[in-house]
Amino acid sequence: MTISQPLGRGISAVIPSAQSATTPGERAASQLLHLREATVPVPVLAAAAELIAPQLDDPDPATREAAGAVRALLLAAIEDAAPGR
């Protein structure tokens, strides 16, 4: 069996992107459009929000936009998980 393209890793292996010759930000945005729901502990959400923050200053506008959207969702999920809600 011959494979012409290397297999993806992580979430990119299970969620196809719409285009093959795209920037990392465009691939992330395309993949995130398919993600609807996930259940994770709040500390993982907080860590993810911190890890994605540097991408807010990425030179690629699609990467900045995707990072901002994801970070906003992460912060909203953290806020919704606050005690007393």
C-alpha positions as CSV (number, residue, x, y, z in Angstrom):
1,M,0.0,0.0,0.0
2,T,1.4,3.4,-1.0
3,I,0.3,6.6,0.8
4,S,0.9,9.8,-1.2
5,Q,0.4,12.2,1.8
6,P,1.5,11.7,5.4
7,L,-1.2,10.9,7.8
8,G,-2.4,13.7,10.1
9,R,-1.9,13.6,13.9
10,G,-4.3,14.4,16.7
11,I,-7.6,16.1,15.9
12,S,-6.5,16.8,12.3
13,A,-6.4,13.1,11.6
14,V,-10.1,12.7,12.3
15,I,-11.5,16.0,11.1
16,P,-10.8,16.7,7.5
17,S,-9.9,20.2,6.4
18,A,-11.7,21.8,3.4
19,Q,-8.6,22.7,1.5
20,S,-5.2,21.0,1.1
21,A,-3.0,24.1,0.5
22,T,-4.0,26.3,3.4
23,T,-2.3,28.2,6.2
24,P,-2.3,26.7,9.7
25,G,-5.0,29.2,10.8
26,E,-7.2,28.3,7.9
27,R,-6.9,24.6,8.7
28,A,-7.7,25.3,12.4
29,A,-10.7,27.4,11.5
30,S,-12.0,24.7,9.1
31,Q,-11.5,21.9,11.7
32,L,-13.1,23.9,14.5
33,L,-16.2,24.4,12.5
34,H,-16.9,20.7,12.9
35,L,-16.3,20.6,16.6
36,R,-19.6,21.0,18.5
37,E,-19.2,19.8,22.0
38,A,-16.5,18.5,24.4
39,T,-16.4,17.7,28.1
40,V,-13.2,18.4,29.9
41,P,-12.2,19.5,33.4
42,V,-12.1,23.2,34.1
43,P,-8.3,23.2,34.7
44,V,-7.8,21.8,31.2
45,L,-9.9,24.6,29.8
46,A,-7.8,27.2,31.7
47,A,-4.6,25.7,30.5
48,A,-5.8,25.6,26.9
49,A,-6.9,29.3,27.1
50,E,-3.4,30.2,28.3
51,L,-1.7,28.1,25.7
52,I,-3.7,29.6,22.8
53,A,-3.2,33.2,24.0
54,P,0.2,33.7,22.1
55,Q,-1.6,32.8,18.8
56,L,-3.6,36.0,19.2
57,D,-0.5,37.9,18.0
58,D,0.3,35.5,15.1
59,P,1.1,37.2,11.7
60,D,-1.5,35.1,10.0
61,P,-5.0,36.8,10.2
62,A,-6.8,33.4,10.0
63,T,-4.8,32.1,12.9
64,R,-5.5,35.2,15.0
65,E,-9.2,34.9,14.2
66,A,-9.4,31.2,15.0
67,A,-7.3,31.7,18.2
68,G,-9.6,34.5,19.4
69,A,-12.7,32.6,18.7
70,V,-11.5,29.5,20.5
71,R,-10.1,31.4,23.4
72,A,-13.5,33.2,23.8
73,L,-15.3,29.9,23.8
74,L,-12.8,28.5,26.4
75,L,-13.2,31.5,28.7
76,A,-17.0,31.3,28.3
77,A,-17.0,27.7,29.3
78,I,-14.8,28.4,32.3
79,E,-17.2,31.2,33.3
80,D,-20.3,28.9,32.9
81,A,-18.6,26.3,35.1
82,A,-18.2,28.7,38.0
83,P,-19.7,27.5,41.3
84,G,-23.2,28.8,41.9
85,R,-24.3,28.7,38.2
